[in-house]
Amino acid sequence: TGCIIGTMAATFLAVHRSDKLLAVLASLLLLEIAAERAAAKDGVHGPGTFLPAFIDELFALRQWAVDWRSGDAAAGAQSSNDDAFAVDENIFRKMAKVHLINM
């Protein structure tokens, strides 16, 4: 939805101030990946079932990014949320590569 897009873009811009274009593109990429994953889930048949699945996928991708930073992405290990909003400048590029490979 528009509210989620604006919120995500603003959040990424607040955290990643050095490259505003990368921040906005990263937020859109994250939303696109979450939307594709949500739409592919069983039981998603329309907007009433899509939105909860979409929010769940956003959370799952956030946890994946935290795990990636800690080196546990492949294992899916739970990690501390202390640095959940710290930005690795290359994580967005890595996410894009993973997304393109899995298409």
RODODO-991035 format. One record per residue: residue number from 1; residue in one letter; chain; x, y, z of N, C-alpha, C, O, CB in turn. Coordinates in steps of 0.05 Angstrom, whole numbers. Glycine has a CB too. Example, Ala and Ser with C-alpha at 12.3 -4.5 7.8 and 13.67 -1.06 7.14 Angstrom:
REM residues 2
@num:1 | residuo:A | cadena:A | nc1:264 | nc2:-114 | nc3:156 | cac1:246 | cac2:-90 | cac3:156 | cc1:264 | cc2:-66 | cc3:156 | oc1:285 | oc2:-66 | oc3:169 | cbc1:226 | cbc2:-89 | cbc3:181
@num:2 | residuo:S | cadena:A | nc1:257 | nc2:-45 | nc3:142 | cac1:273 | cac2:-21 | cac3:143 | cc1:258 | cc2:1 | cc3:157 | oc1:268 | oc2:23 | oc3:161 | cbc1:282 | cbc2:-12 | cbc3:114
END
This chain:
REM residues 103
@num:1 | residuo:T | cadena:A | nc1:17 | nc2:-24 | nc3:0 | cac1:0 | cac2:0 | cac3:0 | cc1:17 | cc2:25 | cc3:0 | oc1:41 | oc2:24 | oc3:5 | cbc1:-19 | cbc2:0 | cbc3:24
@num:2 | residuo:G | cadena:A | nc1:5 | nc2:47 | nc3:-6 | cac1:20 | cac2:73 | cac3:-7 | cc1:32 | cc2:80 | cc3:20 | oc1:54 | oc2:91 | oc3:21 | cbc1:2 | cbc2:94 | cbc3:-16
@num:3 | residuo:C | cadena:A | nc1:18 | nc2:75 | nc3:41 | cac1:28 | cac2:82 | cac3:68 | cc1:53 | cc2:66 | cc3:75 | oc1:72 | oc2:77 | oc3:86 | cbc1:6 | cbc2:76 | cbc3:90
@num:4 | residuo:I | cadena:A | nc1:53 | nc2:41 | nc3:67 | cac1:77 | cac2:24 | cac3:73 | cc1:100 | cc2:33 | cc3:56 | oc1:123 | oc2:34 | oc3:65 | cbc1:71 | cbc2:-6 | cbc3:67
@num:5 | residuo:I | cadena:A | nc1:95 | nc2:40 | nc3:30 | cac1:117 | cac2:49 | cac3:13 | cc1:130 | cc2:75 | cc3:24 | oc1:154 | oc2:77 | oc3:26 | cbc1:107 | cbc2:55 | cbc3:-16
@num:6 | residuo:G | cadena:A | nc1:113 | nc2:94 | nc3:32 | cac1:123 | cac2:119 | cac3:43 | cc1:139 | cc2:115 | cc3:69 | oc1:160 | oc2:127 | oc3:74 | cbc1:101 | cbc2:138 | cbc3:48
@num:7 | residuo:T | cadena:A | nc1:128 | nc2:98 | nc3:86 | cac1:141 | cac2:92 | cac3:112 | cc1:168 | cc2:78 | cc3:108 | oc1:188 | oc2:85 | oc3:121 | cbc1:123 | cbc2:75 | cbc3:129
@num:8 | residuo:M | cadena:A | nc1:168 | nc2:59 | nc3:90 | cac1:194 | cac2:44 | cac3:85 | cc1:214 | cc2:63 | cc3:73 | oc1:238 | oc2:63 | oc3:81 | cbc1:189 | cbc2:20 | cbc3:66
@num:9 | residuo:A | cadena:A | nc1:206 | nc2:79 | nc3:53 | cac1:225 | cac2:97 | cac3:41 | cc1:236 | cc2:117 | cc3:61 | oc1:260 | oc2:122 | oc3:62 | cbc1:212 | cbc2:113 | cbc3:17
@num:10 | residuo:A | cadena:A | nc1:219 | nc2:128 | nc3:78 | cac1:228 | cac2:147 | cac3:98 | cc1:246 | cc2:134 | cc3:118 | oc1:266 | oc2:146 | oc3:127 | cbc1:203 | cbc2:159 | cbc3:113
@num:11 | residuo:T | cadena:A | nc1:240 | nc2:109 | nc3:126 | cac1:257 | cac2:95 | cac3:145 | cc1:285 | cc2:90 | cc3:133 | oc1:305 | oc2:94 | oc3:147 | cbc1:244 | cbc2:68 | cbc3:153
@num:12 | residuo:F | cadena:A | nc1:286 | nc2:80 | nc3:109 | cac1:312 | cac2:75 | cac3:96 | cc1:327 | cc2:101 | cc3:92 | oc1:352 | oc2:101 | oc3:95 | cbc1:307 | cbc2:61 | cbc3:69
@num:13 | residuo:L | cadena:A | nc1:313 | nc2:123 | nc3:85 | cac1:327 | cac2:149 | cac3:82 | cc1:338 | cc2:158 | cc3:108 | oc1:360 | oc2:170 | oc3:109 | cbc1:307 | cbc2:169 | cbc3:70
@num:14 | residuo:A | cadena:A | nc1:324 | nc2:154 | nc3:130 | cac1:333 | cac2:163 | cac3:156 | cc1:358 | cc2:148 | cc3:165 | oc1:376 | oc2:160 | oc3:178 | cbc1:311 | cbc2:160 | cbc3:177
@num:15 | residuo:V | cadena:A | nc1:360 | nc2:123 | nc3:158 | cac1:382 | cac2:106 | cac3:166 | cc1:406 | cc2:108 | cc3:148 | oc1:429 | oc2:108 | oc3:157 | cbc1:373 | cbc2:78 | cbc3:169
@num:16 | residuo:H | cadena:A | nc1:401 | nc2:111 | nc3:122 | cac1:422 | cac2:110 | cac3:102 | cc1:423 | cc2:137 | cc3:88 | oc1:415 | oc2:140 | oc3:65 | cbc1:417 | cbc2:87 | cbc3:81
@num:17 | residuo:R | cadena:A | nc1:434 | nc2:157 | nc3:101 | cac1:434 | cac2:185 | cac3:92 | cc1:454 | cc2:190 | cc3:70 | oc1:452 | oc2:210 | oc3:55 | cbc1:438 | cbc2:203 | cbc3:114
@num:18 | residuo:S | cadena:A | nc1:475 | nc2:174 | nc3:68 | cac1:497 | cac2:180 | cac3:50 | cc1:489 | cc2:176 | cc3:20 | oc1:501 | oc2:189 | oc3:3 | cbc1:521 | cbc2:163 | cbc3:56
@num:19 | residuo:D | cadena:A | nc1:470 | nc2:159 | nc3:15 | cac1:462 | cac2:154 | cac3:-13 | cc1:431 | cc2:151 | cc3:-14 | oc1:420 | oc2:129 | oc3:-10 | cbc1:476 | cbc2:128 | cbc3:-25
@num:20 | residuo:K | cadena:A | nc1:418 | nc2:173 | nc3:-18 | cac1:389 | cac2:174 | cac3:-17 | cc1:376 | cc2:156 | cc3:-39 | oc1:356 | oc2:143 | oc3:-35 | cbc1:379 | cbc2:202 | cbc3:-20
@num:21 | residuo:L | cadena:A | nc1:388 | nc2:156 | nc3:-63 | cac1:377 | cac2:140 | cac3:-84 | cc1:379 | cc2:110 | cc3:-77 | oc1:359 | oc2:96 | oc3:-81 | cbc1:392 | cbc2:145 | cbc3:-110
@num:22 | residuo:L | cadena:A | nc1:401 | nc2:102 | nc3:-67 | cac1:404 | cac2:74 | cac3:-58 | cc1:384 | cc2:67 | cc3:-36 | oc1:373 | oc2:45 | oc3:-36 | cbc1:433 | cbc2:69 | cbc3:-49
@num:23 | residuo:A | cadena:A | nc1:380 | nc2:85 | nc3:-18 | cac1:361 | cac2:80 | cac3:4 | cc1:333 | cc2:76 | cc3:-7 | oc1:319 | oc2:57 | oc3:2 | cbc1:361 | cbc2:104 | cbc3:24
@num:24 | residuo:V | cadena:A | nc1:324 | nc2:93 | nc3:-24 | cac1:297 | cac2:91 | cac3:-35 | cc1:294 | cc2:65 | cc3:-52 | oc1:275 | oc2:51 | oc3:-50 | cbc1:289 | cbc2:115 | cbc3:-52
@num:25 | residuo:L | cadena:A | nc1:314 | nc2:61 | nc3:-69 | cac1:314 | cac2:36 | cac3:-86 | cc1:314 | cc2:11 | cc3:-69 | oc1:300 | oc2:-8 | oc3:-75 | cbc1:337 | cbc2:36 | cbc3:-105
@num:26 | residuo:A | cadena:A | nc1:329 | nc2:11 | nc3:-47 | cac1:331 | cac2:-12 | cac3:-29 | cc1:304 | cc2:-17 | cc3:-16 | oc1:295 | oc2:-39 | oc3:-14 | cbc1:352 | cbc2:-8 | cbc3:-8
@num:27 | residuo:S | cadena:A | nc1:290 | nc2:5 | nc3:-8 | cac1:264 | cac2:2 | cac3:5 | cc1:244 | cc2:-10 | cc3:-15 | oc1:228 | oc2:-27 | oc3:-8 | cbc1:254 | cbc2:29 | cbc3:16
@num:28 | residuo:L | cadena:A | nc1:245 | nc2:-1 | nc3:-40 | cac1:227 | cac2:-11 | cac3:-61 | cc1:234 | cc2:-40 | cc3:-67 | oc1:216 | oc2:-56 | oc3:-72 | cbc1:229 | cbc2:6 | cbc3:-86
@num:29 | residuo:L | cadena:A | nc1:259 | nc2:-47 | nc3:-68 | cac1:267 | cac2:-75 | cac3:-73 | cc1:257 | cc2:-93 | cc3:-51 | oc1:247 | oc2:-114 | oc3:-56 | cbc1:298 | cbc2:-77 | cbc3:-76
@num:30 | residuo:L | cadena:A | nc1:260 | nc2:-84 | nc3:-26 | cac1:251 | cac2:-100 | cac3:-4 | cc1:221 | cc2:-105 | cc3:-5 | oc1:211 | oc2:-127 | oc3:-1 | cbc1:258 | cbc2:-87 | cbc3:23
@num:31 | residuo:L | cadena:A | nc1:206 | nc2:-83 | nc3:-12 | cac1:177 | cac2:-86 | cac3:-15 | cc1:170 | cc2:-105 | cc3:-38 | oc1:151 | oc2:-121 | oc3:-35 | cbc1:164 | cbc2:-58 | cbc3:-19
@num:32 | residuo:E | cadena:A | nc1:184 | nc2:-103 | nc3:-60 | cac1:179 | cac2:-120 | cac3:-83 | cc1:183 | cc2:-150 | cc3:-76 | oc1:167 | oc2:-167 | oc3:-83 | cbc1:196 | cbc2:-112 | cbc3:-107
@num:33 | residuo:I | cadena:A | nc1:206 | nc2:-155 | nc3:-63 | cac1:212 | cac2:-183 | cac3:-55 | cc1:191 | cc2:-193 | cc3:-36 | oc1:181 | oc2:-216 | oc3:-39 | cbc1:240 | cbc2:-184 | cbc3:-42
@num:34 | residuo:A | cadena:A | nc1:183 | nc2:-177 | nc3:-16 | cac1:163 | cac2:-186 | cac3:3 | cc1:136 | cc2:-190 | cc3:-11 | oc1:122 | oc2:-209 | oc3:-4 | cbc1:160 | cbc2:-164 | cbc3:25
@num:35 | residuo:A | cadena:A | nc1:129 | nc2:-173 | nc3:-30 | cac1:104 | cac2:-176 | cac3:-44 | cc1:103 | cc2:-201 | cc3:-61 | oc1:83 | oc2:-216 | oc3:-61 | cbc1:99 | cbc2:-152 | cbc3:-62
@num:36 | residuo:E | cadena:A | nc1:125 | nc2:-207 | nc3:-74 | cac1:126 | cac2:-232 | cac3:-91 | cc1:125 | cc2:-256 | cc3:-73 | oc1:111 | oc2:-276 | oc3:-80 | cbc1:152 | cbc2:-232 | cbc3:-107
@num:37 | residuo:R | cadena:A | nc1:139 | nc2:-256 | nc3:-51 | cac1:138 | cac2:-279 | cac3:-33 | cc1:110 | cc2:-282 | cc3:-21 | oc1:101 | oc2:-305 | oc3:-18 | cbc1:159 | cbc2:-276 | cbc3:-10
@num:38 | residuo:A | cadena:A | nc1:97 | nc2:-260 | nc3:-13 | cac1:70 | cac2:-262 | cac3:-2 | cc1:50 | cc2:-272 | cc3:-22 | oc1:33 | oc2:-289 | oc3:-16 | cbc1:62 | cbc2:-234 | cbc3:8
@num:39 | residuo:A | cadena:A | nc1:52 | nc2:-262 | nc3:-47 | cac1:33 | cac2:-270 | cac3:-68 | cc1:35 | cc2:-300 | cc3:-74 | oc1:16 | oc2:-313 | oc3:-83 | cbc1:37 | cbc2:-254 | cbc3:-93
@num:40 | residuo:A | cadena:A | nc1:59 | nc2:-311 | nc3:-71 | cac1:64 | cac2:-340 | cac3:-77 | cc1:55 | cc2:-359 | cc3:-55 | oc1:55 | oc2:-383 | oc3:-59 | cbc1:93 | cbc2:-344 | cbc3:-82
@num:41 | residuo:K | cadena:A | nc1:47 | nc2:-348 | nc3:-32 | cac1:39 | cac2:-365 | cac3:-10 | cc1:11 | cc2:-378 | cc3:-15 | oc1:-6 | oc2:-366 | oc3:-27 | cbc1:38 | cbc2:-349 | cbc3:16
@num:42 | residuo:D | cadena:A | nc1:9 | nc2:-403 | nc3:-5 | cac1:-17 | cac2:-416 | cac3:-6 | cc1:-37 | cc2:-400 | cc3:11 | oc1:-30 | oc2:-391 | oc3:32 | cbc1:-16 | cbc2:-446 | cbc3:3
@num:43 | residuo:G | cadena:A | nc1:-61 | nc2:-398 | nc3:2 | cac1:-82 | cac2:-385 | cac3:18 | cc1:-84 | cc2:-355 | cc3:12 | oc1:-101 | oc2:-342 | oc3:24 | cbc1:-76 | cbc2:-389 | cbc3:47
@num:44 | residuo:V | cadena:A | nc1:-67 | nc2:-344 | nc3:-5 | cac1:-69 | cac2:-316 | cac3:-12 | cc1:-85 | cc2:-314 | cc3:-38 | oc1:-76 | oc2:-323 | oc3:-59 | cbc1:-40 | cbc2:-302 | cbc3:-15
@num:45 | residuo:H | cadena:A | nc1:-109 | nc2:-303 | nc3:-35 | cac1:-127 | cac2:-302 | cac3:-58 | cc1:-137 | cc2:-274 | cc3:-65 | oc1:-152 | oc2:-271 | oc3:-85 | cbc1:-151 | cbc2:-320 | cbc3:-53
@num:46 | residuo:G | cadena:A | nc1:-129 | nc2:-255 | nc3:-50 | cac1:-138 | cac2:-227 | cac3:-56 | cc1:-127 | cc2:-208 | cc3:-35 | oc1:-110 | oc2:-216 | oc3:-18 | cbc1:-169 | cbc2:-226 | cbc3:-56
@num:47 | residuo:P | cadena:A | nc1:-136 | nc2:-183 | nc3:-35 | cac1:-125 | cac2:-163 | cac3:-17 | cc1:-129 | cc2:-170 | cc3:13 | oc1:-112 | oc2:-162 | oc3:29 | cbc1:-137 | cbc2:-137 | cbc3:-23
@num:48 | residuo:G | cadena:A | nc1:-151 | nc2:-183 | nc3:19 | cac1:-156 | cac2:-189 | cac3:47 | cc1:-137 | cc2:-210 | cc3:59 | oc1:-131 | oc2:-210 | oc3:83 | cbc1:-184 | cbc2:-199 | cbc3:50
@num:49 | residuo:T | cadena:A | nc1:-127 | nc2:-228 | nc3:42 | cac1:-108 | cac2:-248 | cac3:51 | cc1:-79 | cc2:-240 | cc3:44 | oc1:-60 | oc2:-250 | oc3:56 | cbc1:-114 | cbc2:-275 | cbc3:39
@num:50 | residuo:F | cadena:A | nc1:-76 | nc2:-222 | nc3:24 | cac1:-49 | cac2:-214 | cac3:16 | cc1:-35 | cc2:-196 | cc3:37 | oc1:-12 | oc2:-201 | oc3:43 | cbc1:-50 | cbc2:-198 | cbc3:-11
@num:51 | residuo:L | cadena:A | nc1:-49 | nc2:-176 | nc3:48 | cac1:-37 | cac2:-157 | cac3:66 | cc1:-24 | cc2:-170 | cc3:90 | oc1:-1 | oc2:-164 | oc3:97 | cbc1:-57 | cbc2:-136 | cbc3:74
@num:52 | residuo:P | cadena:A | nc1:-38 | nc2:-188 | nc3:104 | cac1:-25 | cac2:-201 | cac3:127 | cc1:0 | cc2:-218 | cc3:119 | oc1:20 | oc2:-218 | oc3:133 | cbc1:-45 | cbc2:-219 | cbc3:142
@num:53 | residuo:A | cadena:A | nc1:-2 | nc2:-231 | nc3:96 | cac1:21 | cac2:-247 | cac3:86 | cc1:44 | cc2:-228 | cc3:79 | oc1:67 | oc2:-235 | oc3:83 | cbc1:13 | cbc2:-264 | cbc3:62
@num:54 | residuo:F | cadena:A | nc1:37 | nc2:-205 | nc3:67 | cac1:58 | cac2:-185 | cac3:59 | cc1:72 | cc2:-175 | cc3:84 | oc1:97 | oc2:-173 | oc3:84 | cbc1:44 | cbc2:-162 | cbc3:44
@num:55 | residuo:I | cadena:A | nc1:57 | nc2:-168 | nc3:105 | cac1:70 | cac2:-158 | cac3:130 | cc1:87 | cc2:-180 | cc3:142 | oc1:109 | oc2:-174 | oc3:152 | cbc1:48 | cbc2:-149 | cbc3:150
@num:56 | residuo:D | cadena:A | nc1:78 | nc2:-205 | nc3:142 | cac1:94 | cac2:-227 | cac3:152 | cc1:120 | cc2:-230 | cc3:136 | oc1:141 | oc2:-235 | oc3:148 | cbc1:78 | cbc2:-253 | cbc3:151
@num:57 | residuo:E | cadena:A | nc1:119 | nc2:-227 | nc3:110 | cac1:143 | cac2:-229 | cac3:93 | cc1:162 | cc2:-206 | cc3:98 | oc1:186 | oc2:-210 | oc3:98 | cbc1:135 | cbc2:-230 | cbc3:64
@num:58 | residuo:L | cadena:A | nc1:151 | nc2:-182 | nc3:103 | cac1:169 | cac2:-159 | cac3:110 | cc1:184 | cc2:-166 | cc3:135 | oc1:208 | oc2:-161 | oc3:137 | cbc1:153 | cbc2:-133 | cbc3:113
@num:59 | residuo:F | cadena:A | nc1:170 | nc2:-177 | nc3:155 | cac1:183 | cac2:-184 | cac3:180 | cc1:204 | cc2:-206 | cc3:175 | oc1:227 | oc2:-204 | oc3:186 | cbc1:163 | cbc2:-194 | cbc3:201
@num:60 | residuo:A | cadena:A | nc1:197 | nc2:-226 | nc3:159 | cac1:216 | cac2:-248 | cac3:154 | cc1:241 | cc2:-237 | cc3:139 | oc1:263 | oc2:-246 | oc3:145 | cbc1:203 | cbc2:-269 | cbc3:137
@num:61 | residuo:L | cadena:A | nc1:238 | nc2:-219 | nc3:121 | cac1:261 | cac2:-208 | cac3:107 | cc1:278 | cc2:-191 | cc3:125 | oc1:303 | oc2:-190 | oc3:123 | cbc1:252 | cbc2:-191 | cbc3:83
@num:62 | residuo:R | cadena:A | nc1:265 | nc2:-177 | nc3:143 | cac1:280 | cac2:-161 | cac3:163 | cc1:298 | cc2:-180 | cc3:180 | oc1:321 | oc2:-174 | oc3:185 | cbc1:261 | cbc2:-144 | cbc3:181
@num:63 | residuo:Q | cadena:A | nc1:286 | nc2:-202 | nc3:189 | cac1:301 | cac2:-221 | cac3:205 | cc1:323 | cc2:-233 | cc3:189 | oc1:345 | oc2:-238 | oc3:199 | cbc1:282 | cbc2:-243 | cbc3:216
@num:64 | residuo:W | cadena:A | nc1:318 | nc2:-239 | nc3:163 | cac1:339 | cac2:-249 | cac3:145 | cc1:362 | cc2:-230 | cc3:144 | oc1:385 | oc2:-239 | oc3:144 | cbc1:327 | cbc2:-255 | cbc3:117
@num:65 | residuo:A | cadena:A | nc1:356 | nc2:-204 | nc3:141 | cac1:378 | cac2:-184 | cac3:140 | cc1:394 | cc2:-183 | cc3:165 | oc1:419 | oc2:-181 | oc3:165 | cbc1:366 | cbc2:-156 | cbc3:134
@num:66 | residuo:V | cadena:A | nc1:381 | nc2:-185 | nc3:188 | cac1:395 | cac2:-186 | cac3:214 | cc1:412 | cc2:-211 | cc3:215 | oc1:436 | oc2:-209 | oc3:224 | cbc1:375 | cbc2:-185 | cbc3:238
@num:67 | residuo:D | cadena:A | nc1:401 | nc2:-233 | nc3:207 | cac1:417 | cac2:-258 | cac3:207 | cc1:440 | cc2:-257 | cc3:188 | oc1:462 | oc2:-267 | oc3:194 | cbc1:399 | cbc2:-282 | cbc3:200
@num:68 | residuo:W | cadena:A | nc1:436 | nc2:-244 | nc3:165 | cac1:457 | cac2:-241 | cac3:145 | cc1:481 | cc2:-226 | cc3:157 | oc1:504 | oc2:-234 | oc3:154 | cbc1:447 | cbc2:-227 | cbc3:119
@num:69 | residuo:R | cadena:A | nc1:475 | nc2:-205 | nc3:171 | cac1:496 | cac2:-188 | cac3:183 | cc1:511 | cc2:-204 | cc3:204 | oc1:535 | oc2:-200 | oc3:207 | cbc1:484 | cbc2:-163 | cbc3:196
@num:70 | residuo:S | cadena:A | nc1:498 | nc2:-223 | nc3:217 | cac1:511 | cac2:-238 | cac3:238 | cc1:524 | cc2:-264 | cc3:227 | oc1:537 | oc2:-279 | oc3:241 | cbc1:492 | cbc2:-245 | cbc3:260
@num:71 | residuo:G | cadena:A | nc1:521 | nc2:-268 | nc3:200 | cac1:532 | cac2:-292 | cac3:188 | cc1:516 | cc2:-317 | cc3:190 | oc1:526 | oc2:-338 | oc3:184 | cbc1:559 | cbc2:-297 | cbc3:199
@num:72 | residuo:D | cadena:A | nc1:491 | nc2:-314 | nc3:199 | cac1:474 | cac2:-338 | cac3:204 | cc1:451 | cc2:-340 | cc3:184 | oc1:432 | oc2:-355 | oc3:190 | cbc1:464 | cbc2:-337 | cbc3:232
@num:73 | residuo:A | cadena:A | nc1:451 | nc2:-326 | nc3:162 | cac1:429 | cac2:-326 | cac3:144 | cc1:423 | cc2:-354 | cc3:133 | oc1:399 | oc2:-361 | oc3:131 | cbc1:434 | cbc2:-307 | cbc3:120
@num:74 | residuo:A | cadena:A | nc1:443 | nc2:-369 | nc3:126 | cac1:438 | cac2:-396 | cac3:115 | cc1:426 | cc2:-414 | cc3:136 | oc1:409 | oc2:-431 | oc3:129 | cbc1:464 | cbc2:-408 | cbc3:105
@num:75 | residuo:A | cadena:A | nc1:434 | nc2:-411 | nc3:160 | cac1:423 | cac2:-429 | cac3:181 | cc1:396 | cc2:-419 | cc3:191 | oc1:382 | oc2:-435 | oc3:204 | cbc1:443 | cbc2:-430 | cbc3:204
@num:76 | residuo:G | cadena:A | nc1:389 | nc2:-394 | nc3:186 | cac1:363 | cac2:-384 | cac3:195 | cc1:363 | cc2:-380 | cc3:225 | oc1:341 | oc2:-380 | oc3:237 | cbc1:341 | cbc2:-402 | cbc3:187
@num:77 | residuo:A | cadena:A | nc1:386 | nc2:-376 | nc3:237 | cac1:387 | cac2:-373 | cac3:266 | cc1:375 | cc2:-347 | cc3:275 | oc1:375 | oc2:-327 | oc3:261 | cbc1:416 | cbc2:-375 | cbc3:275
@num:78 | residuo:Q | cadena:A | nc1:364 | nc2:-347 | nc3:299 | cac1:353 | cac2:-323 | cac3:311 | cc1:376 | cc2:-307 | cc3:322 | oc1:394 | oc2:-318 | oc3:334 | cbc1:332 | cbc2:-329 | cbc3:333
@num:79 | residuo:S | cadena:A | nc1:376 | nc2:-281 | nc3:317 | cac1:397 | cac2:-264 | cac3:327 | cc1:386 | cc2:-241 | cc3:343 | oc1:361 | oc2:-236 | oc3:343 | cbc1:415 | cbc2:-253 | cbc3:304
@num:80 | residuo:S | cadena:A | nc1:403 | nc2:-227 | nc3:356 | cac1:395 | cac2:-204 | cac3:372 | cc1:385 | cc2:-181 | cc3:354 | oc1:395 | oc2:-178 | oc3:332 | cbc1:418 | cbc2:-194 | cbc3:390
@num:81 | residuo:N | cadena:A | nc1:365 | nc2:-166 | nc3:364 | cac1:355 | cac2:-144 | cac3:349 | cc1:369 | cc2:-118 | cc3:356 | oc1:360 | oc2:-97 | oc3:347 | cbc1:325 | cbc2:-141 | cbc3:353
@num:82 | residuo:D | cadena:A | nc1:390 | nc2:-119 | nc3:372 | cac1:404 | cac2:-95 | cac3:381 | cc1:413 | cc2:-77 | cc3:358 | oc1:411 | oc2:-53 | oc3:359 | cbc1:428 | cbc2:-102 | cbc3:398
@num:83 | residuo:D | cadena:A | nc1:423 | nc2:-89 | nc3:336 | cac1:433 | cac2:-73 | cac3:314 | cc1:415 | cc2:-78 | cc3:289 | oc1:425 | oc2:-77 | oc3:266 | cbc1:462 | cbc2:-80 | cbc3:307
@num:84 | residuo:A | cadena:A | nc1:390 | nc2:-83 | nc3:293 | cac1:372 | cac2:-89 | cac3:271 | cc1:371 | cc2:-67 | cc3:250 | oc1:365 | oc2:-72 | oc3:226 | cbc1:344 | cbc2:-95 | cbc3:281
@num:85 | residuo:F | cadena:A | nc1:375 | nc2:-42 | nc3:258 | cac1:373 | cac2:-20 | cac3:239 | cc1:400 | cc2:-10 | cc3:229 | oc1:401 | oc2:10 | oc3:215 | cbc1:358 | cbc2:2 | cbc3:252
@num:86 | residuo:A | cadena:A | nc1:422 | nc2:-23 | nc3:237 | cac1:448 | cac2:-16 | cac3:226 | cc1:448 | cc2:-24 | cc3:197 | oc1:438 | oc2:-45 | oc3:189 | cbc1:471 | cbc2:-30 | cbc3:242
@num:87 | residuo:V | cadena:A | nc1:460 | nc2:-7 | nc3:180 | cac1:459 | cac2:-12 | cac3:151 | cc1:486 | cc2:-20 | cc3:141 | oc1:506 | oc2:-7 | oc3:145 | cbc1:450 | cbc2:13 | cbc3:137
@num:88 | residuo:D | cadena:A | nc1:487 | nc2:-43 | nc3:127 | cac1:510 | cac2:-52 | cac3:112 | cc1:505 | cc2:-42 | cc3:84 | oc1:486 | oc2:-50 | oc3:71 | cbc1:514 | cbc2:-83 | cbc3:114
@num:89 | residuo:E | cadena:A | nc1:523 | nc2:-25 | nc3:74 | cac1:518 | cac2:-13 | cac3:48 | cc1:515 | cc2:-33 | cc3:25 | oc1:503 | oc2:-28 | oc3:5 | cbc1:540 | cbc2:6 | cbc3:41
@num:90 | residuo:N | cadena:A | nc1:526 | nc2:-57 | nc3:29 | cac1:525 | cac2:-77 | cac3:8 | cc1:502 | cc2:-96 | cc3:11 | oc1:497 | oc2:-112 | oc3:-7 | cbc1:550 | cbc2:-92 | cbc3:7
@num:91 | residuo:I | cadena:A | nc1:487 | nc2:-95 | nc3:33 | cac1:466 | cac2:-115 | cac3:37 | cc1:444 | cc2:-113 | cc3:16 | oc1:432 | oc2:-133 | oc3:8 | cbc1:455 | cbc2:-112 | cbc3:65
@num:92 | residuo:F | cadena:A | nc1:439 | nc2:-88 | nc3:8 | cac1:417 | cac2:-85 | cac3:-12 | cc1:426 | cc2:-97 | cc3:-39 | oc1:409 | oc2:-109 | oc3:-53 | cbc1:411 | cbc2:-55 | cbc3:-15
@num:93 | residuo:R | cadena:A | nc1:451 | nc2:-93 | nc3:-46 | cac1:461 | cac2:-106 | cac3:-71 | cc1:460 | cc2:-136 | cc3:-68 | oc1:453 | oc2:-150 | oc3:-87 | cbc1:489 | cbc2:-96 | cbc3:-77
@num:94 | residuo:K | cadena:A | nc1:468 | nc2:-146 | nc3:-45 | cac1:467 | cac2:-175 | cac3:-41 | cc1:439 | cc2:-186 | cc3:-42 | oc1:434 | oc2:-207 | oc3:-54 | cbc1:480 | cbc2:-182 | cbc3:-13
@num:95 | residuo:M | cadena:A | nc1:420 | nc2:-171 | nc3:-31 | cac1:392 | cac2:-180 | cac3:-32 | cc1:382 | cc2:-180 | cc3:-61 | oc1:368 | oc2:-199 | oc3:-68 | cbc1:374 | cbc2:-161 | cbc3:-15
@num:96 | residuo:A | cadena:A | nc1:390 | nc2:-160 | nc3:-76 | cac1:381 | cac2:-159 | cac3:-104 | cc1:392 | cc2:-183 | cc3:-120 | oc1:378 | oc2:-195 | oc3:-135 | cbc1:391 | cbc2:-133 | cbc3:-118
@num:97 | residuo:K | cadena:A | nc1:418 | nc2:-190 | nc3:-115 | cac1:430 | cac2:-213 | cac3:-128 | cc1:415 | cc2:-239 | cc3:-121 | oc1:410 | oc2:-255 | oc3:-138 | cbc1:459 | cbc2:-215 | cbc3:-122
@num:98 | residuo:V | cadena:A | nc1:410 | nc2:-242 | nc3:-95 | cac1:396 | cac2:-266 | cac3:-86 | cc1:368 | cc2:-268 | cc3:-98 | oc1:360 | oc2:-289 | oc3:-107 | cbc1:394 | cbc2:-267 | cbc3:-55
@num:99 | residuo:H | cadena:A | nc1:355 | nc2:-245 | nc3:-99 | cac1:328 | cac2:-244 | cac3:-111 | cc1:328 | cc2:-251 | cc3:-141 | oc1:312 | oc2:-267 | oc3:-150 | cbc1:315 | cbc2:-216 | cbc3:-107
@num:100 | residuo:L | cadena:A | nc1:347 | nc2:-240 | nc3:-155 | cac1:349 | cac2:-245 | cac3:-184 | cc1:356 | cc2:-274 | cc3:-190 | oc1:347 | oc2:-286 | oc3:-209 | cbc1:369 | cbc2:-226 | cbc3:-197
@num:101 | residuo:I | cadena:A | nc1:373 | nc2:-286 | nc3:-173 | cac1:381 | cac2:-313 | cac3:-177 | cc1:358 | cc2:-332 | cc3:-172 | oc1:355 | oc2:-352 | oc3:-186 | cbc1:405 | cbc2:-321 | cbc3:-158
@num:102 | residuo:N | cadena:A | nc1:340 | nc2:-325 | nc3:-153 | cac1:318 | cac2:-343 | cac3:-146 | cc1:293 | cc2:-338 | cc3:-162 | oc1:273 | oc2:-351 | oc3:-157 | cbc1:312 | cbc2:-339 | cbc3:-117
@num:103 | residuo:M | cadena:A | nc1:294 | nc2:-320 | nc3:-182 | cac1:270 | cac2:-315 | cac3:-199 | cc1:265 | cc2:-338 | cc3:-218 | oc1:246 | oc2:-337 | oc3:-233 | cbc1:273 | cbc2:-289 | cbc3:-214
END
